[in-house]
Amino acid sequence: MLLRHSPLTANDLRQCLRIATGGTIGFTLCKLFGWSNGVFFTVTPMLLLGLVPVISGHAVRQLLASSAIAGLEVGLLGGFFGSHPGIMTPIVFLLFLYRFAAMSRGSLFLFGANGVLSLSIMLHFASYPGTDLNDLIFSNFWATGLSVIIAYLMTALWPDVEPRAAYQPGPKAPHRMRHEALLGASIATLSFLVFQIFDLRDSMSAQATTLLLLFPMHWNGALDYARKRAIGTLLGVSFGVMVQLFLYDWSGLLILIVPLLWLGLMLFAQAHVKEASGSGVGFGAMTTLGILFGQYLTPGNDLIFSALYRVSSIFVAIVATLFLCYLLHKLLNSFEATRFGY
């Protein structure tokens, strides 16, 4: 990991505390009240607090709008075209396309990023007959709203001590923006089709990985992130396995799980903040740990088996996504209107 060797600043330490505590609160509330789809409640606070160091009204509006629109789209698609994959596929592509176009613009990156993840995961699970569609949609939206509340609470508890420089995305050429939007939408649609065709309902980590690899929105960025995601996955899974081995028969006791989850998130948040690269090794480790604990840590479930399955499926997803990303990158660069470089 290419981490800074300098110590954490006061702002860095406070951001780590916000991320670790926010994710732990989401997980704890989910388990205490027995809410379904626990991954939303555990990972969404980390996504918001990790990618947006300074909570603002603009970021909150993007997050809430992306969740509400994704829920509406999933509800309509599931109701009208759920049994017609031939019709759904081009519609899904268009839904991904405008989200990646928003990400490419920079100022609406959070809207597109959260929307891509929410839409893909909800569409995938909504396709199974046993899924309660209303529960899925409202769980996602409630988790987003709760994450906003948690983010403001964490910011009030541990505010920055020094003002941060505002991030201003630089301008991009139109042909590069078209390249990024088409590349992301095409691979996201192919990912959705693969997970549908092969009935991979228990591979949420791998599905999320295929999308997170696209967030740099170009081939070199995807290649660099793939390495970081693989390392982060190994770290997150290793910590999860050690927790279950350490607790053994007590792994179902929430009072013991919560402090260990906070410790793991704090360690990985430190790596994330030191990388200062948005989505890297630390972020990959945090989200992997959040998915393991939020979705698969139940009294009757073997977290070790789930963890090992996550590792193998994620590595397969990384290789397949990189291969498709390279092919599409080359294809789009063949046309002047969609060329990535200048």
N, C-alpha and C positions, 0 to 999 in steps of 0.2 A: 504494500500500500504506500502510495506516495503521499505521506502525511507530513504536515509541517512539523519541524522539530522544536519550534518555539512553544512555550507554554500557552494554555488557553487564556484568552483575555477575559475580562469580567463579563463582557457581552456573550462570549462563546460559552462560558460556564452556565450562564443563565438560560441560554437557548437549549443547552443539553438538559438542564433541569426541567424546562418546559416540555421538551419532547418526551422524556422518559416518564414524567409524572402524568402528562396528558394521555399518552397511550395506555398507561396502567389504569388510570381512572376509567377510560372507555371500556377496557377489558373487565374491570371489577364490576361496574354497573351492569354490563351485559350478563355476566354470570350470576350476579345477585338476583336480578329480576327475571332471569331465564329467557332473555330475548334471543330469538333465532338469528341466523346469519351473523354470528359474532365477529367475523372478519371485518365487516364494515365498521363496527364500533371500535375495534382495536387499531386498525390500520389507518382509517381516515384522519384521526387526530394527529398521527405521526406524519401523514402526508402533508397536512396543512402547516403544522408547526415546523416540519423539517424543510419544506420548500419555500415557505414564506416567513422569513425571520421576523419581519415587522407586520403584524396583522393590520390590515386596512379595510375600509369599507369596500374598495374596489375588489380586493381578493375575496372577501366574504360574499359579495354579490355574484362573482364568478362561480364560486363553489356551490352556492345554493341554486343558482340558475342551471348549472350543469346537471345537478342531481334531479331537479324538478323536470327538466326537459327530457332527460334520459328515462325517467319513470313514465312520463307521458308517452314517449315513443315506444317503449317496451310494452306498455299496456295496449296501445293501438295495434302494434305489429302482432303481438301475441293473440289478440282477439280476432283480427281480420285475416292475417296471413300465416298464422302459426303452422298450419298444415300444408302450406304451399311454398316449399323451399325455393322453387324456381322464381317465384315473384319476390320473395324476401331477400334473396342475395343481392340484386342490384339496389334495392332500397337500403339495405345495410351498408353497402359500399358508399352510397351518397351520404348517409348519416355519419360515417367515419370521415368522409372527405371534407365536410365543412368543419369538423372538429380539428382535423390536422391543419386545415387552412387557418383556423383561428390560432393554433399553436405556432404556426410559422410566422404570424404577424408579431408575436412576442408579447404584446400588451394583453392578450387574451389567452396566454399559455395555460394558466391554471384551469380556465373553463374547458379548454380542449382536452387537457391531460386527464382531469378527473372524469370528464364526460366519456372519453374513450374507455377508461377502465370500468366505469359503472355500466355503460351500455353493453360492452362485450360480456362481462360476467353475468349481468341480468338476462341478456338475450339467451345466453347459453343455458342457464338453469331454468329459464321460463319455458324452454322447449320440452321439458320432461313432464309427463302427465301428472306425476305426484306433487309437483311444485305448486304451492299456494302463491299465485302471482301477486295478489294484493299484499300479502305479507312480505314478499320479496321487495316490492317497490317501496312500500312504506318503511321497511327496515332500512333501506338505503337512504331514503330522505331523512328519516329520524336520526340516523347515525350522522348524517352531514350536519343537520341542525345542532345536534349535541356536540359535535366536534367544534363548531363555531363557538358555542358557549364555553367549552373547555379551553379553547385557544384564548379567548378574552380573559377567562379566569386565571390561566397560567401567566398571561402577560401582566395582569394586575398584581399577581403574587411575586413574579420575578421580572420586573421591567428592565429594559436595557439601561445601562448607566451612561452610555455615550450614544449620541445620534449616529445612525448608520447612513452611509451614502445610498441614495435611491438608485435602483437599477433602471437604466434606460436602454431598451433594446435598440440596436443599430438598424438602419434601413437595409432591406434586401432587394435584390433584383427580382422582377416578376417571374423570370424563368426559373430562378432558384426556388421561389415560393411554390410554383407549380410542381417542381420536382419533389419537394418535401411533402406536399399534400398528397400527391398521387402515390408516392412510395409508401407513406404511412397507411393510407386508406386501402391500398391493394393488399399489403401484407396482413393488416388487421382483419380484412375480409377473408383472406385465405385461412388465417388462424381460426376464425369463427367456424368456417366450413369444416376444417380438419377435426376440430373438437366435437362438432356435431356428427360427422360421418362415423367417427370411431367411438362415439359414446363415452368420451373422457370426462365424465361428470365429477371425478374425484381428483382432478389435476388443476386446481385453481392456481397453484403456484406457477405451474408451467404456463398456463394461459396468461397470467399476469406478466410473466417474463417476456413472452413474445411481444407484448405491448410496450413494456418498459424499454426494451431494446430499441424501439422506434422513437423514443423521446428525443434523442439527438437529431433525428430526422435526416440523417445522411449516413453513407456507408462507413466512413472513417469513424464517426461518432458511435455507430452501432458496434463496430468491431472493438473499440476501446471499452465501451460499456459492458460488452459480453464478458470480457475478462474480469471486470470489477464485479459484475453480477454473480459470476461463478464463485469467486472468492467469498463474496458476501453471503451467498447461499450456504457454503460450507461452514462459515463461521456461525450463522444463525442456527443451522441444523445441529451443529456440534454443541452449541450452548443448550439447545432444547433437549438433546439426548442426555447431556450431563445433569440437567435439572431432574429429569425423570429417574435416572439412575441414583441420584443423590437422595431423592425423596422416596423412591421405591413404592411401597404400599400406601404412602401418604400423599401420593401425587394428585389425589382428588381433593385435598384440603386447600380451600381457597386462601386461608390465612397464611399458609406456607408458600403457595404459588406466587402470590402478589409481590412480596418483597424480592423474590428471585427474578421475576419478570422485570421489575423496575431496575434491578442491578444490570441485567442483560441489556435493556434498552439504554441505560445510562452509558455503558461501555461503548455500544455501537453508535450512540449519538455523538460521543466524543470523536470517534473516527469520522463520522459524517461531517461534523463541523470543521475538523482539521483539514479534510480533503478540500472543502470549499468548492466543490464541483457540481453541486445540485444533487445528482443521482449517481452515487458511486458505491464503493465497497460498504461503507457504513450504512448507507440508506438501504442497500440490498439486504444486509444482515438484519436490520430493524424490521423491514417488511416481511422477511422470511419468518422471523421469530413471531411477529404479530399474526401471520396466517396460521402458523402451527398452534399457537396458544388460543387464538380467537376462534378458529374453525374446528380444530381437531382435538383439543384438550377437553375431553368429556370423561365422566367416571368410567364408562365401559370401553374406552378406546385406548389402543396401544400407540402412544405418541412416538415410540421408537420406530415402529413399522411405518407410520405416516411420514416421519422425518426421512427415513431412507428412501421411501418412494418419492418424496419431494425432490431429493437430490438427483436421482436417476432421470425423472421426468423433466426436470429443469435443464439438465445437460443436453438431453435430446432436443428440447425446445430451442436451446441456444444454437446448436449446430444447424438445425433445420431453418431457423429464422435467418441466420447469417447467410446461408446458402441462397435463400430466396431474395434477401436484401441485396446481395451482390449482383444477382442476375437482373433484378429490376433496376438497380442503379446503372448498370451498363446499358440496358435497354433505353431508359429515359435519357441518358446522356447522348444517345444516338440522334436525338432531335434537338434542334436549336431552341424550340419553344419550351422544352423541359430540361434543359441542361443545367447541371448543378453549379459548375464553375463559371467564371466570367469569360 
